[in-house]
Amino acid sequence: MAAAQQDGAGSAEAVDIVDRAFAAALHVDGDTALDTGASLLAAGERAPTEAALTRRGEEFVSRAWQRGWLPADLVRHVRRQLAGPHVRLVETLISGETRRYEGLDGRWTAQLAALGTAAAPGAESGPAADRFTRATVTLELFRLLLRLPAIEPLGPPPGTPPSLLSTVHVSDSRALGRIRGLLAKAEATDYPAEAEALTAKAQELMARHSVDDAHLGEAAQAQAPGAIRIGVEAPYETAKAILLDAVARANRCRSVWNEELGFSTVVGFERDLEVVELLHTSLLIQGTAAMTGAEAGQRAAGRRRTKTFRQSFLLAYAHRLGDRLTATTARVTEETADAETLPVLAARDVAVTDEAERMFPRTRATRVRGASDHDGWHAGTAAAEAARWTRGRLQK
């Protein structure tokens, strides 16, 4: 009994220390406030104080779920705003908080599986970090989590009854396997023309993939559009967001960019969303490689305006690729869709548009700036035009 009373007193003291540290550090900006809070935490008894911090951290994570955030969103946001120790800590808190749920939505399960290896308790700042440093990292993370804005929910939060959960999962279909293979080859080749031809073939398969879904008829119509969030990172985030929008539209989806939080939300049917994510990632890799090569030529000629060249390159690349991808989708639809499939495709387009407008009733067009470098624009257009193809094959 005496031991139990001692543990309870220690726990109460730890909670009081944590409360005072939070009052000092979380609601006030500046390093002085952080130092005060970290000093309070470092002076407390270690085990109960860290246990109290873990409980409070998991509460912050739970609030994030209620405000529309997903695990991948939270980790990406922490990575953008803070540093590695904070990312390891938030992953640990996410793993601990979600462990208490019996069932999770399919997308949650996939995102949790993709988290990095969770740091051991007490090692979030590295094995050599002292208690004051660890306390500072913890308070910096909690300050960020406390101030998270509400964002558009993409599905049921944890705790939803299993009967209401979706079964979203990464498809293992043969078509998507072929698409992944083509894009991997496009990323690996050193020849721009070959990369463009492989990407073109991948887009053709994506378009056929979507038409095949429409052939399911009533089953396809019964589905509802979903949404995913894709990170749009600096630098040149405007060009990257435009590229994602172009890829989304070419694959019967809609994209809305949140510049402040560094992501775009893509609305569409699940299998279309997956190919959008695949293609956008691949095109970013290919575009960056082509830009680096073109930039090297410019530097060899004595140019130094790297930033404007890159911005203009990527904008041109996104603009021209969007045209080509959309043209490929239109051609494949014309060749493969029949009188029964076309109304289904049209109904799916309407459903996607309606869902995007429901989720984002207030959007605005963004004025694009930065396409001021003629050489960069020309090089970006050339990269998107590097190959000519017919049915996915290079024309010689």
RODO-2510 file (C-alpha; in nm, 4 decimals, decimal comma):
residues 396
     n   res          X          Y          Z
     1     m     0,0000     0,0000     0,0000
     2     a     0,2835     0,2362     0,0856
     3     a     0,4433     0,1786    -0,2548
     4     a     0,1140     0,2470    -0,4302
     5     q     0,0744     0,5745    -0,2435
     6     q     0,4277     0,6767    -0,3371
     7     d     0,3678     0,6051    -0,7082
     8     g     0,0448     0,8027    -0,7004
     9     a     0,2140     1,0996    -0,5366
    10     g     0,4975     1,0850    -0,7898
    11     s     0,2495     1,0728    -1,0779
    12     a     0,0558     1,3699    -0,9435
    13     e     0,3777     1,5663    -0,9050
    14     a     0,4802     1,4767    -1,2614
    15     v     0,1449     1,5936    -1,3990
    16     d     0,1848     1,9212    -1,2109
    17     i     0,5351     1,9695    -1,3547
    18     v     0,4106     1,8978    -1,7062
    19     d     0,1196     2,1387    -1,6641
    20     r     0,3531     2,4160    -1,5466
    21     a     0,5969     2,3475    -1,8307
    22     f     0,3133     2,3613    -2,0842
    23     a     0,1819     2,6862    -1,9382
    24     a     0,5283     2,8382    -1,9664
    25     a     0,6210     2,7125    -2,3142
    26     l     0,3289     2,6128    -2,5356
    27     h     0,1235     2,9300    -2,5412
    28     v     0,4118     3,1767    -2,5629
    29     d     0,6466     3,2181    -2,8579
    30     g     1,0211     3,2436    -2,8267
    31     d     1,3217     3,0497    -2,7005
    32     t     1,3003     3,1927    -2,3483
    33     a     0,9622     3,0305    -2,2929
    34     l     1,0929     2,6995    -2,4274
    35     d     1,3962     2,7154    -2,2012
    36     t     1,1757     2,7754    -1,8977
    37     g     0,9480     2,4830    -1,9789
    38     a     1,2386     2,2509    -2,0620
    39     s     1,4118     2,3370    -1,7352
    40     l     1,0998     2,2432    -1,5406
    41     l     1,0715     1,9097    -1,7207
    42     a     1,4412     1,8275    -1,6839
    43     a     1,4256     1,8917    -1,3093
    44     g     1,1365     1,6499    -1,2509
    45     e     1,1696     1,2835    -1,1664
    46     r     1,2504     1,1203    -1,4988
    47     a     1,0229     0,8154    -1,5316
    48     p     0,6918     0,9680    -1,4172
    49     t     0,7596     1,2936    -1,6020
    50     e     0,8267     1,1152    -1,9304
    51     a     0,5218     0,8939    -1,8800
    52     a     0,3064     1,2047    -1,8266
    53     l     0,4569     1,3648    -2,1380
    54     t     0,3795     1,0563    -2,3461
    55     r     0,0165     1,0585    -2,2328
    56     r    -0,0197     1,4276    -2,3166
    57     g     0,1561     1,3816    -2,6508
    58     e    -0,0827     1,1055    -2,7506
    59     e    -0,3706     1,3353    -2,6573
    60     f    -0,2327     1,5981    -2,8985
    61     v    -0,2103     1,3332    -3,1702
    62     s    -0,5683     1,2218    -3,1045
    63     r    -0,6858     1,5822    -3,1421
    64     a    -0,5064     1,5985    -3,4774
    65     w    -0,7138     1,3024    -3,6029
    66     q    -1,0314     1,4831    -3,5019
    67     r    -0,9149     1,7874    -3,6985
    68     g    -0,8803     1,5925    -4,0232
    69     w    -0,5118     1,4976    -4,0163
    70     l    -0,3826     1,1551    -4,1189
    71     p    -0,0572     0,9926    -4,0011
    72     a     0,1307     1,0764    -4,3210
    73     d     0,0066     1,4373    -4,3072
    74     l     0,1253     1,4778    -3,9501
    75     v     0,4712     1,3335    -4,0138
    76     r     0,5139     1,5418    -4,3298
    77     h     0,4116     1,8612    -4,1485
    78     v     0,6519     1,7973    -3,8613
    79     r     0,9315     1,7218    -4,1070
    80     r     0,8667     2,0485    -4,2917
    81     q     0,8541     2,2623    -3,9786
    82     l     1,1024     2,1012    -3,7415
    83     a     1,3763     1,8354    -3,7624
    84     g     1,4637     1,4666    -3,7413
    85     p     1,4302     1,4237    -3,3626
    86     h     1,0818     1,5749    -3,3749
    87     v     0,9835     1,3394    -3,6583
    88     r     1,1009     1,0356    -3,4630
    89     l     0,9104     1,1532    -3,1592
    90     v     0,5847     1,2146    -3,3450
    91     e     0,6115     0,8723    -3,5108
    92     t     0,6510     0,7154    -3,1670
    93     l     0,3442     0,9029    -3,0399
    94     i     0,1401     0,8078    -3,3480
    95     s     0,2301     0,4408    -3,3050
    96     g     0,1360     0,4497    -2,9375
    97     e    -0,1890     0,6404    -2,9838
    98     t    -0,3223     0,4257    -3,2693
    99     r    -0,2371     0,0993    -3,0943
   100     r    -0,5461     0,1299    -2,8759
   101     y    -0,7943     0,1066    -3,1667
   102     e    -0,9413    -0,2291    -3,2645
   103     g    -0,9937    -0,1433    -3,6291
   104     l    -0,8668     0,1261    -3,8633
   105     d    -0,9583     0,2473    -4,2097
   106     g    -0,7560     0,0828    -4,4859
   107     r    -0,5670     0,4016    -4,5711
   108     w    -0,4717     0,4470    -4,2052
   109     t    -0,3336     0,0949    -4,1925
   110     a    -0,1195     0,1588    -4,5010
   111     q     0,0137     0,4898    -4,3673
   112     l     0,0964     0,3454    -4,0269
   113     a     0,2847     0,0609    -4,1929
   114     a     0,4894     0,3181    -4,3848
   115     l     0,6056     0,5023    -4,0727
   116     g     0,9767     0,4907    -3,9942
   117     t     1,1048     0,2665    -3,7187
   118     a     0,9772     0,4172    -3,3952
   119     a     1,2425     0,5565    -3,1643
   120     a     1,2856     0,3914    -2,8277
   121     p     1,1236     0,5800    -2,5386
   122     g     1,3560     0,8487    -2,4128
   123     a     1,5785     0,8366    -2,7236
   124     e     1,3878     1,0753    -2,9477
   125     s     1,6756     1,3233    -2,9676
   126     g     1,9494     1,0635    -3,0136
   127     p     2,1352     0,8481    -2,7616
   128     a     2,3654     1,1297    -2,6454
   129     a     2,0945     1,3909    -2,5890
   130     d     2,0610     1,5209    -2,2333
   131     r     1,7274     1,5607    -2,0570
   132     f     1,7073     1,9349    -2,1229
   133     t     1,7579     1,8798    -2,4985
   134     r     1,4972     1,6042    -2,5070
   135     a     1,2537     1,8236    -2,3151
   136     t     1,3115     2,1086    -2,5613
   137     v     1,2426     1,8808    -2,8590
   138     t     0,9247     1,7561    -2,6914
   139     l     0,7956     2,1059    -2,6191
   140     e     0,8759     2,2268    -2,9710
   141     l     0,6769     1,9369    -3,1134
   142     f     0,3855     1,9847    -2,8747
   143     r     0,3734     2,3571    -2,9522
   144     l     0,3372     2,2692    -3,3209
   145     l     0,0708     2,0032    -3,2560
   146     l    -0,1273     2,2361    -3,0330
   147     r    -0,1546     2,4897    -3,3169
   148     l    -0,2547     2,2537    -3,5964
   149     p    -0,5398     2,3982    -3,8048
   150     a    -0,8416     2,1920    -3,9017
   151     i    -0,8207     2,0468    -4,2535
   152     e    -1,0670     1,8613    -4,4727
   153     p    -1,1319     1,5072    -4,3384
   154     l    -1,0632     1,2344    -4,5937
   155     g    -1,2341     0,9499    -4,4129
   156     p    -1,3484     0,8170    -4,0774
   157     p    -1,1188     0,8939    -3,7806
   158     p    -0,9867     0,6225    -3,5475
   159     g    -1,2537     0,4808    -3,3223
   160     t    -1,5109     0,4528    -3,6023
   161     p    -1,7097     0,1263    -3,5792
   162     p    -1,5509    -0,1397    -3,8045
   163     s    -1,8699    -0,1733    -4,0103
   164     l    -1,8263     0,1863    -4,1285
   165     l    -1,4609     0,1578    -4,2266
   166     s    -1,3495     0,1414    -4,5885
   167     t    -1,1281    -0,1285    -4,7319
   168     v    -0,8921     0,1038    -4,9182
   169     h    -0,5693    -0,0725    -5,0012
   170     v    -0,2923    -0,0593    -5,2562
   171     s    -0,4096    -0,2524    -5,5565
   172     d    -0,2089    -0,5529    -5,6716
   173     s    -0,3673    -0,5667    -6,0163
   174     r    -0,1578    -0,6730    -6,3124
   175     a    -0,2217    -0,3393    -6,4876
   176     l    -0,0835    -0,1365    -6,1970
   177     g     0,2141    -0,3682    -6,1770
   178     r     0,2928    -0,2971    -6,5415
   179     i     0,2480     0,0772    -6,4845
   180     r     0,4895     0,0722    -6,1917
   181     g     0,7397    -0,1210    -6,3996
   182     l     0,7241     0,1243    -6,6898
   183     l     0,7655     0,4242    -6,4605
   184     a     1,0578     0,2627    -6,2799
   185     k     1,2312     0,2105    -6,6145
   186     a     1,1547     0,5710    -6,7115
   187     e     1,3156     0,6948    -6,3917
   188     a     1,6229     0,4762    -6,4374
   189     t     1,7112     0,5515    -6,7992
   190     d     1,9655     0,8186    -6,8925
   191     y     1,7952     0,8825    -7,2272
   192     p     1,5187     1,1482    -7,2200
   193     a     1,3466     1,0145    -7,5307
   194     e     1,3242     0,6668    -7,3835
   195     a     1,1938     0,8058    -7,0542
   196     e     0,9212     1,0010    -7,2344
   197     a     0,8178     0,6979    -7,4397
   198     l     0,7954     0,4777    -7,1314
   199     t     0,5942     0,7442    -6,9485
   200     a     0,3608     0,7768    -7,2460
   201     k     0,2989     0,4053    -7,2457
   202     a     0,2326     0,4174    -6,8706
   203     q    -0,0249     0,6945    -6,9192
   204     e    -0,1923     0,4944    -7,1927
   205     l    -0,2208     0,1975    -6,9594
   206     m    -0,3576     0,4268    -6,6877
   207     a    -0,6262     0,5548    -6,9212
   208     r    -0,7211     0,2007    -7,0226
   209     h    -0,7217     0,1049    -6,6555
   210     s    -0,9811     0,3756    -6,5848
   211     v    -1,1961     0,2742    -6,8828
   212     d    -1,1825    -0,0885    -6,7662
   213     d    -1,3174     0,0251    -6,4301
   214     a    -1,6046     0,1973    -6,6075
   215     h    -1,6869    -0,1297    -6,7855
   216     l    -1,7969    -0,2567    -6,4432
   217     g    -2,1132    -0,0553    -6,5048
   218     e    -2,3440    -0,0342    -6,2041
   219     a    -2,0730    -0,1517    -5,9651
   220     a    -1,8511     0,1358    -6,0736
   221     q    -2,1361     0,3833    -6,0446
   222     a    -2,2107     0,2654    -5,6912
   223     q    -1,8645     0,3654    -5,5737
   224     a    -1,8077     0,7089    -5,4267
   225     p    -1,5051     0,9274    -5,4965
   226     g    -1,2344     0,9421    -5,2319
   227     a    -0,9372     1,1714    -5,1770
   228     i    -0,5692     1,1607    -5,0908
   229     r    -0,3181     1,4248    -4,9881
   230     i     0,0161     1,4495    -5,1685
   231     g     0,3022     1,6606    -5,0408
   232     v     0,4098     1,9543    -5,2584
   233     e     0,7487     2,0557    -5,1272
   234     a     0,9658     2,3623    -5,1783
   235     p     1,1473     2,4734    -5,3804
   236     y     0,9429     2,5548    -5,6912
   237     e     0,6245     2,4328    -5,5261
   238     t     0,4004     2,6293    -5,7637
   239     a     0,5368     2,4380    -6,0627
   240     k     0,5107     2,1079    -5,8748
   241     a     0,1479     2,1794    -5,7792
   242     i     0,0675     2,2605    -6,1415
   243     l     0,2280     1,9343    -6,2529
   244     l     0,0189     1,7404    -6,0003
   245     d    -0,2957     1,9187    -6,1177
   246     a    -0,2128     1,8284    -6,4790
   247     v    -0,1583     1,4630    -6,3910
   248     a    -0,4796     1,4577    -6,1870
   249     r    -0,6936     1,6045    -6,4633
   250     a    -0,5489     1,3683    -6,7207
   251     n    -0,6578     1,0799    -6,4981
   252     r    -1,0109     1,2011    -6,4206
   253     c    -0,9305     1,3515    -6,0809
   254     r    -0,9294     1,7031    -5,9335
   255     s    -0,6503     1,8638    -5,7338
   256     v    -0,6654     2,1514    -5,4812
   257     w    -0,3374     2,2984    -5,3530
   258     n    -0,2885     2,4177    -4,9947
   259     e     0,0225     2,6320    -5,0300
   260     e     0,0500     2,7162    -4,6613
   261     l     0,0562     2,3537    -4,5439
   262     g     0,2532     2,2187    -4,8388
   263     f     0,0175     1,9605    -4,9888
   264     s    -0,2465     1,9118    -5,2538
   265     t    -0,5676     1,7174    -5,2000
   266     v    -0,6554     1,5022    -5,4994
   267     v    -1,0175     1,3902    -5,5354
   268     g    -1,1119     1,0931    -5,7510
   269     f    -1,1962     0,7259    -5,7586
   270     e    -0,9554     0,5058    -5,5680
   271     r    -0,7794     0,3342    -5,8566
   272     d    -0,7408     0,6658    -6,0406
   273     l    -0,5954     0,8229    -5,7273
   274     e    -0,3335     0,5529    -5,7067
   275     v    -0,2150     0,6041    -6,0632
   276     v    -0,2059     0,9818    -6,0105
   277     e     0,0272     0,9374    -5,7159
   278     l     0,2465     0,6941    -5,9099
   279     l     0,2740     0,9112    -6,2198
   280     h     0,3252     1,2389    -6,0354
   281     t     0,6127     1,0929    -5,8342
   282     s     0,7734     0,9503    -6,1457
   283     l     0,7392     1,2716    -6,3458
   284     l     0,8940     1,4742    -6,0652
   285     i     1,1942     1,2414    -6,0660
   286     q     1,2232     1,2537    -6,4433
   287     g     1,1688     1,6296    -6,4585
   288     t     1,4324     1,6978    -6,1946
   289     a     1,6835     1,4821    -6,3808
   290     a     1,6096     1,6561    -6,7116
   291     m     1,6295     1,9982    -6,5452
   292     t     1,9666     1,9183    -6,3903
   293     g     2,1031     1,8138    -6,7281
   294     a     1,9693     2,1238    -6,9030
   295     e     2,1006     2,3468    -6,6268
   296     a     2,4485     2,1972    -6,6589
   297     g     2,4513     2,3028    -7,0225
   298     q     2,3461     2,6537    -6,9286
   299     r     2,6178     2,6810    -6,6664
   300     a     2,8776     2,5575    -6,9118
   301     a     2,7774     2,8497    -7,1323
   302     g     2,8392     3,0942    -6,8461
   303     r     2,4835     3,1435    -6,7134
   304     r     2,4241     3,1921    -6,3418
   305     r     2,0485     3,2556    -6,3118
   306     t     1,9798     2,9119    -6,1697
   307     k     1,6586     2,9879    -5,9769
   308     t     1,4688     3,1553    -6,2590
   309     f     1,5878     2,8909    -6,5055
   310     r     1,4627     2,6066    -6,2852
   311     q     1,1287     2,7704    -6,2117
   312     s     1,0635     2,8387    -6,5789
   313     f     1,1803     2,4899    -6,6763
   314     l     0,9431     2,3155    -6,4363
   315     l     0,6479     2,5363    -6,5280
   316     a     0,6957     2,4638    -6,8972
   317     y     0,7483     2,0963    -6,8247
   318     a     0,4242     2,0769    -6,6250
   319     h     0,2244     2,2758    -6,8813
   320     r     0,3302     2,0752    -7,1847
   321     l     0,3131     1,7366    -7,0135
   322     g    -0,0400     1,8153    -6,9003
   323     d    -0,1436     1,8709    -7,2602
   324     r     0,0157     1,5476    -7,3742
   325     l    -0,1232     1,3343    -7,0928
   326     t    -0,4735     1,4701    -7,1482
   327     a    -0,4468     1,4035    -7,5214
   328     t    -0,3409     1,0447    -7,4522
   329     t    -0,6373     0,9885    -7,2212
   330     a    -0,8777     1,1363    -7,4781
   331     r    -0,7389     0,9141    -7,7535
   332     v    -0,7553     0,5966    -7,5451
   333     t    -1,1103     0,6770    -7,4341
   334     e    -1,2184     0,7304    -7,7935
   335     e    -1,0606     0,4011    -7,8997
   336     t    -1,1802     0,1805    -7,6162
   337     a    -1,4968     0,3226    -7,4597
   338     d    -1,8294     0,2005    -7,5965
   339     a    -2,1844     0,3332    -7,5783
   340     e    -2,2384     0,1751    -7,2363
   341     t    -1,9073     0,2908    -7,0898
   342     l    -1,9171     0,6584    -7,1922
   343     p    -2,2158     0,7478    -6,9679
   344     v    -2,0426     0,5776    -6,6745
   345     l    -1,7258     0,7804    -6,7341
   346     a    -1,9319     1,0981    -6,7582
   347     a    -2,1144     1,0158    -6,4348
   348     r    -1,7815     0,9523    -6,2613
   349     d    -1,6496     1,2897    -6,3809
   350     v    -1,9577     1,4616    -6,2396
   351     a    -1,9255     1,2742    -5,9103
   352     v    -1,5585     1,3756    -5,8760
   353     t    -1,6362     1,7406    -5,9518
   354     d    -1,9259     1,7442    -5,7055
   355     e    -1,7145     1,5870    -5,4313
   356     a    -1,4295     1,8343    -5,4889
   357     e    -1,6744     2,1261    -5,4674
   358     r    -1,8295     1,9819    -5,1529
   359     m    -1,4905     1,9464    -4,9839
   360     f    -1,3611     2,2825    -5,1055
   361     p    -1,6542     2,5232    -5,1482
   362     r    -1,4166     2,8205    -5,1441
   363     t    -1,1186     2,7962    -5,3767
   364     r    -0,9361     3,0561    -5,5816
   365     a    -0,7135     3,0508    -5,8846
   366     t    -0,3442     3,1148    -5,8198
   367     r    -0,1588     3,3586    -6,0376
   368     v     0,1541     3,1890    -6,1683
   369     r     0,4735     3,3879    -6,1440
   370     g     0,8295     3,2972    -6,2241
   371     a     0,8095     3,1819    -6,5886
   372     s     1,0354     3,4677    -6,6920
   373     d     1,3370     3,2781    -6,8198
   374     h     1,3085     3,2099    -7,1930
   375     d     1,5852     2,9502    -7,1959
   376     g     1,4327     2,7685    -6,8995
   377     w     1,0865     2,7640    -7,0596
   378     h     1,2287     2,6396    -7,3890
   379     a     1,4311     2,3655    -7,2162
   380     g     1,1322     2,2531    -7,0091
   381     t     0,9090     2,2348    -7,3141
   382     a     1,1781     2,0425    -7,4996
   383     a     1,2025     1,7935    -7,2127
   384     a     0,8263     1,7320    -7,2330
   385     e     0,8472     1,7057    -7,6112
   386     a     1,1594     1,4870    -7,6182
   387     a     0,9759     1,1880    -7,7595
   388     r     0,7042     1,1369    -8,0182
   389     w     0,4934     0,8259    -7,9799
   390     t     0,2151     0,6341    -8,1382
   391     r     0,0363     0,3884    -7,9088
   392     g     0,3238     0,4226    -7,6667
   393     r     0,6075     0,3539    -7,9149
   394     l     0,8783     0,5913    -8,0231
   395     q     0,8592     0,7197    -8,3752
   396     k     1,1940     0,6920    -8,5462
***
